[in-house]
């Protein structure tokens, strides 16, 4: 029977994690937004509240980190009268705030604005760590106007109403989560929290990839199962007795929390009372006489169960307890009552064990191990005070999950300490977010960036404003995209990074147009990139000679197209004057010169082959033409790789820089320089400025430095260094590798952001940098990478949006259908 209960619990756990099943699931599997365990770096003073029963606890928790880490706690317990538990929500939260005020007064800290963690031990649906909407009251609470409301907002409102102090409410957590965190602080292997007391519940760390109700696949998140509602759909009705049904019908919430009503301290005494009444009616107890006290609901408390079952208690003492309850018992009555109590609590412990076995088995499968070693943090009066409950629970788990070695760790400090630790972890993530706040761009900001870029485009196209415009909007003299009639044998050169590519392209027409390509890649050493222009073009000419030799075409004079991926001013298709180098190139004597003439001169100097350079084009233009060959609608080219740029087909009537109003011409925007005139200063961060200062071309290509692959890894590195210095990462350790410019590459950013393997990659990469990261460090680093690359993609989308709107307006259509041809490692490789 217990194995069947375990299997049914397992099915319900899976239902609760699935998006489409969650609405019908009884075990709600609520995400808590607690994504990491304490790692010992937590420190500071925190206030913790603990509400979950008739007593309400307020705590001041002081956490010290480092070698002599410690947790000091000061607390005060306040009663919550029944009329407040079952009154209005406003009365309940005003009472809570009154208790907080008393505690702050008592501790002499009324003026301090402390971070606060709120342990709220009722089912809440969370959208973030500091928001919790009450699903339904349990454990005797029935305050009106609370269900469906955010309890953090209700607490804030009550604090405002009192108007005496202010608190920074950072986290709302369930008591199971607080318990798991408390035990996890001592034992990193603790990934499950169990409460077995007035109520019962479990939480555990689940792999994000299994939680369909939350976005993201990386890492883990704590799930509050709310398993007390297991069986509300009738799946365990076959093991419910008539006594369970009577207890349920007489409760504040009939039909709900059925598993909790069979297993938790609030109901066990009442189950015993119902059995004793039934046995008395049958003449098997108390000489068949039902006393007035036995008729009273709640007279038989669970604490009496624990006392009666104690092995040290003689039957005489059992009889004395029964007499206190107004039950005149014989020695035989005492034996029977002891048997009844044992049966009820043994069943509770075994049912709890079956549920827990389902969770540890799930953890074992998640990890993909043959044998699991795991710790369960436990709290609750039933587990602590009942003489046999804990032993029977442990034995049941061992029996039902034989491949799991489960250690049970009692939470000595309760969930209040856990709430403070969660608050400390959340505060640290909040501080990390503070560093990244300037990197998060709102939709309004992005629309504004789009409007600014549109103005820059207009300035660049205008004869009057172009000389001072940051975005140069260079005419390319490419007047149309391919139409399918092209044919012939061509050579293409592609120079734009540390690798230089030469291609032979044969375009032929038989039944349909076909393109054959053969290519060779040549390295461009750094000393040539940074040497003289003469050396650079001699190198290009030498590579071209080698390629033609291999292709056996040195005797032919083939037309050559030269992709030169740097800003050039053109007055015709076969002429391009370099405006400025970008992307690590710094060869002298080239800026201001015609690159076609420099290449022709280098070829002539060799004298062993001839070439007819017909066109010099930017790589964006090459990309647009490549895609345009397959899709006639392609009229934009975008590069987002080592550098970034875009081109598009503009109406001749808008291009002041070129004679003629008819037709269209491709414009190379050179948008990498967007912001060089100060127009992006309000969104550039301290990290962008540091990148710029350390670059080969300070003050230039500012947009490119915010978005492209050459700089993204370095941006992340600078953020990580700053956060480590502030003690928010790596326990404040900074290694020489982490301080080395260029050590954190953009390919690392891409690897860390991959789903499934990203966190392992983060650990691997950070370990290579000499940092020994914790799991939480890896999550934080992944978070930094995501924010940096998200900003990059958003900024590119905003500028691209400006180009697309320009095309739409040019065509005078309500809706534009177009294709953007894209190339670049960032677009291709970043997940």
C-alpha positions as a printed Julia matrix, in Angstrom:
831×3 Matrix{Float64}:
   0.0    0.0     0.0
   2.8    2.4     0.88
   4.55   1.66   -2.44
   1.3    2.55   -4.23
   1.11   5.83   -2.22
   4.73   6.58   -3.19
   3.96   5.96   -6.9
   0.82   8.14   -6.77
   2.77  10.95   -5.06
   5.4   10.7    -7.82
   2.7   11.1   -10.51
   1.25  14.14   -8.7
   4.72  15.75   -8.39
   5.17  15.46  -12.17
   1.68  16.9   -12.84
   2.43  19.92  -10.65
   5.61  20.71  -12.64
   3.84  20.62  -16.03
   2.39  23.84  -17.41
  -0.74  22.28  -18.93
  -1.46  19.99  -15.92
  -0.68  22.45  -13.14
  -4.2   23.9   -12.96
  -5.69  20.48  -12.17
  -2.82  19.16  -10.01
  -3.5   18.81   -6.29
   0.21  18.93   -5.38
   0.84  22.46   -6.65
   4.69  22.36   -6.88
   5.03  26.11   -6.36
   8.28  27.74   -7.6
   9.88  29.73   -4.75
  12.47  31.7    -6.79
  15.11  30.5    -4.31
  17.79  29.37   -6.78
  20.78  28.73   -4.59
  21.9   27.51   -1.18
  24.03  29.54    1.26
  27.76  29.28    0.49
  29.21  30.84    3.65
  29.79  34.31    2.15
  26.51  35.66    3.56
  26.89  38.44    6.11
  24.95  41.26    7.7
  22.02  41.99   10.02
  18.57  40.76    9.02
  15.09  40.76   10.44
  13.08  37.54   10.08
   9.37  36.96   10.67
   7.91  33.48   11.15
   4.15  33.05   10.79
   2.7   29.57   10.53
   0.71  28.74   13.63
  -0.78  30.23   16.76
   2.62  31.69   17.69
   4.36  34.38   15.66
   8.11  34.85   15.98
  10.19  37.96   15.21
  13.98  37.5    15.02
  17.08  39.62   14.59
  19.73  37.48   12.85
  23.38  38.53   12.65
  25.41  36.54   10.1
  29.21  36.67    9.99
  31.14  35.21    7.04
  34.73  34.04    6.67
  36.66  31.44    8.64
  34.87  32.18   11.88
  31.45  32.35   10.33
  28.62  32.39   12.8
  24.92  33.12   13.16
  23.61  34.97   16.22
  19.87  35.16   16.79
  17.63  37.16   19.11
  13.92  36.47   19.05
  10.61  37.12   20.73
   7.45  35.03   20.45
   4.01  36.63   20.24
   0.64  34.89   20.45
  -1.93  35.22   17.66
  -5.39  35.01   19.24
  -8.06  32.89   17.52
 -10.23  35.95   16.78
  -7.34  37.48   14.81
  -6.55  34.19   12.97
 -10.18  34.11   11.86
 -10.87  37.87   11.63
 -10.03  40.2     8.72
  -6.74  40.31    6.8
  -6.22  43.92    7.86
  -6.53  42.98   11.56
  -4.09  40.09   11.11
  -1.39  42.18    9.41
  -1.89  45.12   11.81
  -1.33  42.64   14.66
   1.87  41.36   12.96
   3.18  44.91   12.57
   2.34  45.66   16.24
   4.48  42.63   17.21
   7.36  43.85   14.95
   7.15  47.32   16.55
   7.34  45.75   20.05
  10.37  43.67   19.02
  12.22  46.63   17.42
  11.55  48.65   20.59
  12.73  45.74   22.75
  15.97  45.41   20.7
  16.5   49.2    20.53
  16.65  49.23   16.71
  13.44  51.04   15.77
  15.26  53.47   13.43
  17.19  50.81   11.47
  16.03  49.91    7.94
  16.93  46.23    7.83
  16.46  43.65    5.05
  13.56  41.38    6.06
  12.74  37.76    5.26
   9.13  36.69    5.84
   8.53  32.99    6.58
   4.87  32.56    5.66
   3.95  28.91    6.06
   0.88  28.76    3.83
   0.56  27.91    0.11
   1.62  30.93   -1.96
   2.02  31.34   -5.68
   5.18  33.37   -6.33
   6.19  35.44   -9.36
   9.48  36.49   -7.74
  11.22  36.01   -4.42
   9.54  39.09   -2.89
   5.98  38.41   -4.1
   3.65  35.74   -2.72
  -0.04  35.41   -3.52
  -1.88  33.34   -0.9
  -3.52  30.32   -2.58
  -5.53  29.21    0.47
  -5.34  29.24    4.26
  -4.47  26.03    6.16
  -3.84  25.07    9.82
  -6.84  26.84   11.38
  -6.26  30.28    9.76
  -9.28  31.85    8.04
  -8.58  35.64    7.91
 -10.8   37.22    5.25
  -9.65  39.23    2.18
  -6.24  37.5     2.04
  -6.67  34.61   -0.38
  -5.64  35.74   -3.88
  -3.71  38.72   -2.42
   0.06  39.35   -2.25
   0.97  38.91    1.43
   4.12  41.07    0.99
   1.95  43.96   -0.25
  -0.42  43.42    2.72
   2.55  43.56    5.13
   3.93  46.71    3.43
   0.48  48.35    3.64
   0.22  47.56    7.36
   3.74  49.02    7.94
   2.66  52.16    6.04
  -0.55  52.43    8.08
   1.46  52.36   11.32
   3.94  54.89    9.91
   6.58  54.34   12.62
   9.34  52.44   10.8
  10.3   51.12    7.36
  11.64  47.7     6.4
  13.18  46.33    3.2
  11.11  43.17    2.53
  13.47  41.12    0.37
  11.99  37.61    0.45
   8.84  35.68    1.32
   9.49  31.99    1.97
   7.71  28.88    3.12
   8.85  27.29    6.44
  10.05  24.16    4.57
  12.36  26.36    2.48
  13.6   28.13    5.62
  14.32  24.74    7.2
  16.22  23.49    4.14
  18.31  26.69    4.05
  19.08  26.5     7.8
  20.36  22.92    7.45
  22.0   23.68    4.08
  24.16  26.31    5.81
  25.75  23.48    7.85
  25.53  20.69    5.25
  25.84  21.54    1.51
  24.29  18.13    0.73
  20.93  19.28    2.15
  18.53  19.78   -0.79
  15.21  18.79    0.84
  13.26  20.49    3.63
  10.54  18.64    5.59
   8.07  20.0     8.13
   6.28  17.47   10.3
   4.46  19.45   12.95
   1.11  21.24   13.2
   0.96  20.91    9.4
   3.16  18.99    6.99
   4.97  19.98    3.81
   8.13  19.37    1.81
  10.33  21.45   -0.5
  13.32  20.36   -2.56
  15.78  21.69   -5.17
  14.47  20.8    -8.65
  16.34  21.1   -11.96
  15.07  24.17  -13.82
  14.68  22.14  -17.02
  11.91  20.13  -15.31
   9.92  23.18  -14.15
   7.66  24.1   -17.05
   5.87  26.84  -15.07
   9.02  29.04  -14.97
  11.14  30.35  -17.86
  14.71  29.08  -18.2
  16.52  25.73  -18.21
  19.68  26.47  -16.27
  20.45  25.56  -12.67
  17.99  24.65   -9.94
  15.1   26.23   -8.09
  13.51  25.27   -4.81
   9.99  23.9    -5.25
   7.46  24.15   -2.42
   5.42  21.01   -3.1
   2.45  21.89   -0.83
   1.98  18.15   -0.51
  -0.66  18.53    2.24
  -3.25  18.69   -0.58
  -2.15  15.29   -1.99
  -5.3   13.21   -2.31
  -7.73  16.14   -2.71
  -8.57  14.61   -6.12
  -9.58  11.29   -4.53
  -6.41   9.35   -5.44
  -5.9    8.09   -1.85
  -9.58   7.66   -0.92
  -9.07   3.86   -0.71
  -6.84   4.32    2.37
  -8.92   7.01    4.08
 -11.01   5.68    6.96
 -14.39   6.81    8.27
 -12.44   8.6    11.05
 -10.47  10.6     8.43
 -13.75  11.57    6.78
 -15.27  12.71   10.09
 -12.16  14.83   10.86
 -12.32  16.34    7.36
 -16.04  17.13    7.51
 -15.62  18.87   10.86
 -12.63  20.97    9.73
 -12.49  24.61    8.57
 -11.69  23.45    4.99
 -13.64  20.27    4.16
 -12.33  18.3     1.18
  -8.95  20.07    1.26
  -5.49  19.12    2.64
  -6.53  15.44    2.94
  -2.96  14.07    3.2
  -2.12  16.69    5.86
  -5.24  15.65    7.82
  -3.92  12.05    7.92
  -0.33  12.91    8.86
   0.03  16.18   10.79
  -0.08  17.21   14.42
  -3.13  19.41   14.08
  -5.36  16.4    13.28
  -3.82  13.24   14.84
  -5.35  13.88   18.27
  -8.76  14.44   16.65
  -8.46  11.15   14.7
  -7.7    9.38   18.01
 -10.78  11.06   19.63
 -13.05   9.87   16.79
 -11.74   6.28   17.18
 -12.2    6.4    20.96
 -15.84   7.55   20.53
 -16.48   4.71   18.06
 -14.9    2.07   20.35
 -16.88   3.42   23.33
 -20.12   3.23   21.33
 -19.27  -0.42   20.67
 -18.8   -0.97   24.39
 -15.07  -1.69   24.0
 -13.87   1.32   26.05
 -14.79   3.32   29.15
 -17.56   0.81   30.02
 -19.51   2.11   27.01
 -19.91   5.59   28.55
 -19.1    8.61   26.32
 -18.19  11.42   28.71
 -18.95  15.08   27.96
 -15.22  15.84   27.64
 -14.79  13.12   24.95
 -17.52  14.81   22.93
 -15.49  18.08   22.82
 -13.64  18.66   19.52
  -9.92  19.27   20.1
  -9.89  17.91   23.68
  -7.44  15.14   22.69
  -4.36  17.1    21.6
  -1.45  15.61   19.68
   0.87  16.36   22.61
  -1.14  13.8    24.65
  -0.5   11.26   21.88
   3.25  11.84   22.24
   3.08  11.54   26.04
   0.93   8.38   26.01
   3.26   6.66   23.5
   6.38   7.36   25.5
   8.12   4.08   26.39
   9.06   5.5    29.78
   5.43   6.1    30.75
   3.78   3.46   32.97
   0.11   2.6    32.43
  -0.68   4.4    35.67
   0.59   7.67   34.15
  -1.41   7.0    30.94
  -4.47   6.6    33.16
  -3.67   9.9    34.91
  -3.53  11.76   31.53
  -6.89  10.23   30.55
  -8.36  11.27   33.93
  -7.11  14.87   33.33
  -9.14  14.74   30.12
 -12.18  13.68   32.11
 -11.95  10.08   30.88
 -12.43   7.58   33.7
 -10.32   4.66   32.49
  -9.42   1.21   33.68
  -6.0   -0.37   33.14
  -7.37  -2.22   30.07
  -8.71   1.11   28.69
  -5.21   2.6    29.03
  -3.69  -0.29   27.05
  -6.26   0.15   24.25
  -5.83   3.96   24.13
  -2.04   3.48   23.92
  -2.57   0.99   21.03
  -4.88   3.47   19.21
  -2.4    6.33   19.59
   0.41   4.08   18.29
  -1.59   3.0    15.23
  -2.57   6.58   14.32
   0.92   8.07   14.67
   2.62   5.05   13.05
   0.34   5.44    9.99
   1.16   9.19    9.86
   4.92   8.54    9.95
   4.7    5.8     7.29
   2.53   7.91    4.95
   5.0   10.8     5.37
   7.85   8.38    4.61
   6.11   7.16    1.42
   5.74  10.75    0.18
   9.37  11.56    1.03
  10.58   8.37   -0.72
   8.92   9.64   -3.93
  10.95  12.88   -3.68
  14.33  11.28   -2.93
  13.79   8.82   -5.81
  13.03  11.8    -8.09
  16.26  13.5    -6.94
  18.23  10.32   -7.7
  16.81  10.16  -11.24
  17.48  13.9   -11.77
  21.13  13.35  -10.93
  21.32  10.2   -13.06
  23.18   8.24  -10.35
  22.84   4.62   -9.28
  23.02   5.59   -5.61
  22.08   8.95   -4.09
  23.47  10.49   -0.93
  21.31  13.35    0.3
  20.39  15.22    3.47
  16.86  16.16    4.51
  16.53  19.17    6.82
  13.63  18.59    9.24
  11.61  20.72   11.62
   8.26  20.41   13.39
   6.92  19.34   16.77
   5.79  15.91   15.6
   9.27  15.0    14.36
  10.98  16.53   17.41
   8.7   15.53   20.28
   6.96  12.31   19.32
   8.88   9.32   20.73
   8.67   7.1    17.59
   7.63   9.29   14.64
  11.15  10.15   13.41
  12.38   6.53   13.64
   9.38   5.11   11.75
   9.67   7.86    9.09
  13.39   7.08    8.52
  12.78   3.33    8.36
   9.97   3.78    5.81
  12.12   5.96    3.52
  14.94   3.41    3.71
  12.53   0.59    2.84
  10.8    2.4    -0.06
  13.89   4.11   -1.54
  16.61   1.47   -1.06
  19.04   3.13   -3.52
  19.09   6.38   -1.54
  21.24   7.03    1.54
  19.22   9.69    3.34
  20.59  11.61    6.33
  18.04  13.48    8.46
  19.27  16.73   10.02
  17.2   18.41   12.67
  16.86  22.17   12.23
  17.86  23.46   15.65
  17.22  27.09   14.83
  13.91  26.76   12.96
  12.97  28.41    9.71
  13.67  31.97   10.95
  17.42  31.53   10.48
  16.68  30.07    7.02
  14.56  33.1     6.13
  17.48  35.36    7.11
  19.89  33.27    5.0
  17.52  33.4     2.0
  17.29  37.15    2.52
  21.1   37.34    2.55
  21.35  35.28   -0.67
  18.57  37.34   -2.31
  20.2   40.58   -1.13
  23.45  39.48   -2.74
  21.63  38.79   -6.04
  19.9   42.16   -5.64
  23.32  43.83   -5.24
  24.52  41.99   -8.35
  21.46  43.32  -10.19
  22.35  46.82   -8.97
  25.58  46.6   -10.97
  23.68  45.4   -14.0
  20.78  47.84  -13.66
  22.27  50.27  -16.2
  22.6   47.39  -18.68
  18.85  46.68  -18.59
  17.22  48.84  -21.26
  13.47  49.4   -21.12
  11.28  49.28  -24.23
  10.94  53.08  -23.96
  14.74  53.48  -24.01
  15.05  51.14  -27.01
  12.35  53.06  -28.92
  14.27  56.25  -28.11
  17.54  54.67  -29.38
  15.68  53.72  -32.59
  14.49  57.32  -33.04
  18.03  58.66  -32.4
  19.5   56.29  -34.99
  16.86  57.34  -37.52
  18.0   60.97  -37.05
  21.65  59.88  -37.45
  20.78  58.13  -40.73
  19.17  61.32  -42.01
  22.23  63.39  -41.05
  24.59  60.89  -42.72
  22.61  61.01  -46.0
  22.61  64.83  -46.08
  25.41  66.67  -47.9
  25.36  69.48  -45.29
  25.47  67.28  -42.18
  27.52  64.3   -43.4
  30.96  65.79  -42.58
  30.05  65.98  -38.86
  27.72  62.93  -38.73
  28.91  59.96  -36.63
  26.99  57.46  -38.82
  28.58  58.05  -42.23
  25.92  56.38  -44.48
  28.46  55.61  -47.22
  27.21  55.11  -50.82
  28.53  51.78  -52.19
  27.63  52.25  -55.89
  25.93  48.86  -55.75
  22.65  49.66  -57.53
  20.73  46.4   -57.43
  20.67  42.9   -56.01
  21.25  39.83  -58.27
  18.35  38.97  -60.61
  19.44  35.45  -61.58
  21.0   36.31  -64.97
  24.6   36.5   -63.63
  27.21  34.05  -64.94
  30.99  33.68  -65.22
  34.2   32.87  -63.36
  35.2   35.26  -60.54
  37.73  35.71  -57.77
  36.58  37.1   -54.4
  38.83  38.41  -51.62
  37.5   38.82  -48.08
  39.55  40.86  -45.61
  37.97  41.88  -42.31
  39.56  40.03  -39.39
  42.61  37.99  -38.43
  41.7   35.48  -41.18
  41.73  36.42  -44.87
  39.71  34.34  -47.34
  40.1   33.96  -51.1
  37.37  32.28  -53.18
  36.89  31.2   -56.78
  33.21  31.49  -57.68
  31.79  29.96  -60.86
  28.24  31.0   -61.74
  26.75  28.98  -64.59
  23.4   28.6   -66.37
  22.19  25.31  -67.66
  18.65  24.43  -66.67
  19.01  26.58  -63.58
  21.63  28.88  -62.2
  24.31  27.13  -60.1
  27.16  28.52  -58.02
  30.35  26.54  -57.37
  32.85  27.84  -54.83
  36.35  26.84  -53.83
  38.12  28.75  -51.11
  41.3   28.98  -49.07
  41.82  30.71  -45.71
  45.05  32.59  -44.94
  46.17  33.94  -41.58
  46.84  37.67  -41.1
  49.49  37.86  -38.35
  49.18  40.66  -35.76
  52.52  42.23  -36.81
  51.1   42.64  -40.35
  47.76  44.03  -39.02
  49.74  46.61  -36.98
  52.65  47.16  -39.45
  52.8   49.29  -42.61
  50.09  49.42  -45.27
  52.67  48.29  -47.88
  53.37  45.08  -45.91
  49.67  44.4   -45.46
  48.84  44.66  -49.2
  52.03  42.75  -50.17
  50.72  39.95  -47.88
  47.27  40.04  -49.57
  48.9   39.96  -53.05
  51.14  37.05  -51.99
  48.13  35.03  -50.71
  46.23  35.78  -53.95
  49.24  34.56  -55.99
  49.41  31.36  -53.96
  45.66  30.76  -54.47
  45.85  31.31  -58.24
  48.82  28.93  -58.4
  46.78  26.25  -56.61
  43.81  26.89  -58.93
  46.17  26.9   -61.99
  44.72  30.22  -63.25
  47.8   32.48  -63.02
  47.66  32.94  -66.8
  44.02  34.17  -66.71
  42.87  37.7   -65.9
  39.73  37.02  -63.89
  37.41  39.75  -62.52
  38.01  40.26  -58.79
  35.54  41.45  -56.12
  37.22  42.77  -52.96
  35.27  42.52  -49.67
  36.99  45.07  -47.45
  35.14  45.23  -44.12
  36.17  48.67  -42.96
  34.56  52.1   -43.48
  35.4   53.36  -47.0
  34.28  56.45  -48.87
  33.47  55.52  -52.48
  32.81  57.63  -55.56
  32.53  54.56  -57.8
  32.28  50.79  -57.42
  36.0   50.04  -57.94
  37.41  52.69  -55.64
  37.35  52.88  -51.85
  39.15  55.37  -49.6
  39.62  54.0   -46.06
  38.12  56.41  -43.51
  39.39  54.64  -40.39
  40.57  51.23  -39.25
  38.36  49.2   -36.84
  38.55  45.7   -35.24
  42.23  45.48  -34.18
  43.66  46.68  -37.55
  46.12  49.58  -37.34
  48.31  49.36  -40.52
  49.95  52.74  -41.2
  49.6   54.77  -44.39
  46.22  53.32  -45.4
  43.68  55.71  -43.83
  42.7   58.24  -46.52
  44.13  56.06  -49.35
  42.3   54.07  -52.06
  42.6   50.41  -51.05
  41.99  49.21  -54.64
  44.98  51.25  -55.84
  47.16  49.9   -52.97
  46.23  46.3   -53.87
  46.79  46.88  -57.64
  50.23  48.36  -56.83
  51.17  45.28  -54.72
  50.03  42.89  -57.53
  51.95  44.87  -60.19
  55.12  44.83  -58.02
  55.02  40.98  -58.08
  54.47  40.77  -61.82
  53.67  37.02  -61.85
  49.87  37.35  -62.43
  47.28  39.95  -63.39
  43.9   40.76  -61.76
  41.02  43.02  -62.73
  39.56  44.49  -59.51
  35.99  45.37  -60.55
  34.41  46.16  -57.19
  35.28  46.92  -53.57
  32.45  46.13  -51.16
  31.78  46.04  -47.45
  31.04  42.64  -45.84
  27.48  43.76  -45.04
  26.94  44.41  -48.75
  28.45  41.02  -49.59
  26.06  39.39  -47.11
  23.03  41.2   -48.54
  24.0   40.16  -52.11
  24.59  36.52  -51.08
  21.14  36.31  -49.49
  19.6   38.39  -52.29
  20.78  35.76  -54.79
  18.43  33.26  -53.04
  15.7   35.68  -51.95
  14.8   38.67  -54.16
  13.15  40.35  -51.15
  16.49  40.73  -49.32
  17.34  44.44  -49.11
  19.22  44.65  -45.8
  22.61  43.16  -44.85
  23.59  42.78  -41.2
  26.88  41.67  -39.64
  27.0   40.91  -35.94
  30.26  39.12  -35.15
  33.71  40.43  -34.21
  32.41  43.83  -35.32
  28.95  45.01  -36.32
  27.5   46.93  -39.26
  24.48  47.08  -41.55
  23.69  48.15  -45.12
  20.37  48.55  -46.94
  18.94  49.65  -50.29
  18.11  53.38  -50.09
  16.17  55.51  -52.59
  18.56  57.66  -54.71
  16.39  60.73  -54.06
  17.37  60.59  -50.37
  21.14  60.32  -51.0
  22.49  63.89  -51.2
  26.05  62.64  -51.55
  25.55  61.11  -55.03
  24.21  62.66  -58.23
  20.85  61.44  -59.58
  17.38  60.76  -58.18
  16.39  57.59  -60.04
  16.46  54.08  -58.65
  18.2   52.81  -55.51
  21.71  52.36  -54.14
  23.05  50.27  -51.3
  24.15  52.4   -48.33
  26.81  51.09  -45.94
  25.66  52.73  -42.69
  28.89  52.08  -40.71
  26.68  52.07  -37.63
  29.54  50.92  -35.36
  30.37  54.63  -34.94
  26.84  55.47  -33.71
  27.33  57.41  -30.45
  30.81  58.74  -31.3
  29.25  62.23  -31.12
  27.98  61.66  -27.56
  24.43  60.68  -28.52
  24.56  57.42  -26.47
  26.24  58.8   -23.33
  23.13  58.35  -21.18
  23.06  54.59  -21.77
  26.81  53.86  -21.71
  27.98  52.34  -18.41
  31.24  52.64  -16.46
  32.22  49.27  -18.01
  31.65  50.57  -21.58
  33.89  53.57  -20.79
  36.61  51.31  -19.39
  36.49  49.11  -22.53
  36.81  52.2   -24.71
  39.75  53.63  -22.75
  41.67  50.36  -23.15
  40.97  49.95  -26.87
  43.15  50.68  -29.95
  40.8   53.51  -30.98
  39.48  55.37  -27.89
  36.4   57.52  -28.54
  35.57  55.69  -31.78
  33.14  52.87  -32.7
  31.3   53.31  -29.39
  28.14  51.45  -30.5
  30.28  48.56  -31.78
  32.02  48.41  -28.38
  28.64  47.96  -26.65
  27.34  45.17  -28.87
  29.96  43.21  -30.83
  31.91  40.01  -30.25
  35.29  41.7   -29.99
  34.22  43.42  -26.75
  31.44  41.37  -25.12
  33.71  38.95  -23.22
  35.81  41.85  -21.94
  32.67  43.65  -20.74
  31.7   40.56  -18.73
  35.25  40.27  -17.31
  35.23  43.89  -16.08
  31.86  43.38  -14.38
  33.06  40.17  -12.69
  36.23  41.89  -11.4
  34.2   44.75   -9.91
  31.7   42.36   -8.3
  34.5   40.2    -6.85
  36.12  43.34   -5.38
  32.8   44.12   -3.69
  32.69  40.59   -2.22
  29.64  39.61   -4.28
  31.44  36.83   -6.17
  34.11  34.2    -5.54
  34.2   35.08   -1.8
  36.02  38.26   -2.86
  38.96  36.35   -4.44
  40.5   37.93   -7.56
  43.11  35.96   -9.52
  45.81  37.34  -11.88
  44.05  35.53  -14.76
  40.77  37.31  -14.01
  42.67  40.62  -14.04
  44.21  39.88  -17.45
  42.62  41.76  -20.34
  41.12  39.48  -22.99
  41.18  36.33  -20.8
  37.38  36.12  -20.75
  36.41  35.7   -24.41
  33.05  36.14  -26.1
  33.06  32.43  -26.97
  33.01  31.85  -23.19
  29.89  34.04  -22.9
  28.21  31.91  -25.57
  29.23  28.65  -23.86
  28.0   29.8   -20.43
  24.59  30.79  -21.83
  23.93  27.42  -23.47
  20.97  25.59  -21.99
  21.65  22.36  -20.08
  25.47  22.59  -20.08
  25.93  26.33  -19.35
  26.55  26.11  -15.6
  29.07  23.29  -16.04
  30.83  25.4   -18.69
  30.86  28.37  -16.28
  32.53  26.23  -13.61
  35.07  24.91  -16.13
  35.93  28.39  -17.54
  36.12  30.07  -14.12
  38.3   27.24  -12.77
  40.7   27.82  -15.7
  40.85  31.47  -14.58
  42.03  30.29  -11.16
  38.68  30.95   -9.46
  37.07  28.14   -7.47
  33.43  29.09   -8.01
  30.48  27.94   -5.92
  27.25  26.87   -7.63
  25.81  30.31   -6.74
  28.84  32.03   -8.33
  28.18  30.09  -11.56
  24.52  31.16  -11.53
  25.55  34.8   -10.97
  28.16  34.69  -13.78
  25.59  33.19  -16.13
  23.24  36.02  -15.12
  25.92  38.63  -15.97
  26.58  37.01  -19.38
  22.85  36.97  -20.14
  22.36  40.65  -19.26
  25.35  41.75  -21.4
  24.33  39.72  -24.46
  20.64  40.62  -24.03
  21.57  44.32  -24.14
  23.67  43.72  -27.26
  20.82  41.96  -29.1
  18.33  44.63  -27.99
  20.52  47.52  -29.2
  21.09  45.81  -32.57
  17.31  45.27  -32.84
  16.67  48.97  -32.12
  19.03  50.22  -34.84
  17.8   47.57  -37.29
  14.25  48.72  -36.46
  15.19  52.24  -37.61
  16.4   50.88  -40.99
  13.26  48.78  -41.46
  11.02  51.77  -40.68
  12.99  53.84  -43.22
  12.39  51.14  -45.89
   8.68  50.98  -45.01
   8.31  54.78  -45.25
  10.27  54.82  -48.55
   7.8   52.35  -50.04
   4.77  54.16  -48.57
   3.24  50.9   -47.33
   1.37  50.18  -44.1
   3.17  46.86  -43.64
   6.63  45.98  -44.96
   7.62  42.47  -46.03
  11.36  42.2   -46.36
  14.34  39.91  -45.71
  17.49  40.72  -43.73
  20.62  38.81  -44.77
  22.75  38.08  -41.69
  26.28  36.88  -41.02
  28.71  36.95  -38.1
  29.89  34.63  -35.34
  27.76  36.24  -32.63
  24.56  35.7   -34.6
  25.59  32.16  -35.58
  27.19  30.83  -32.4
  25.49  32.55  -29.48
  22.61  30.42  -28.22
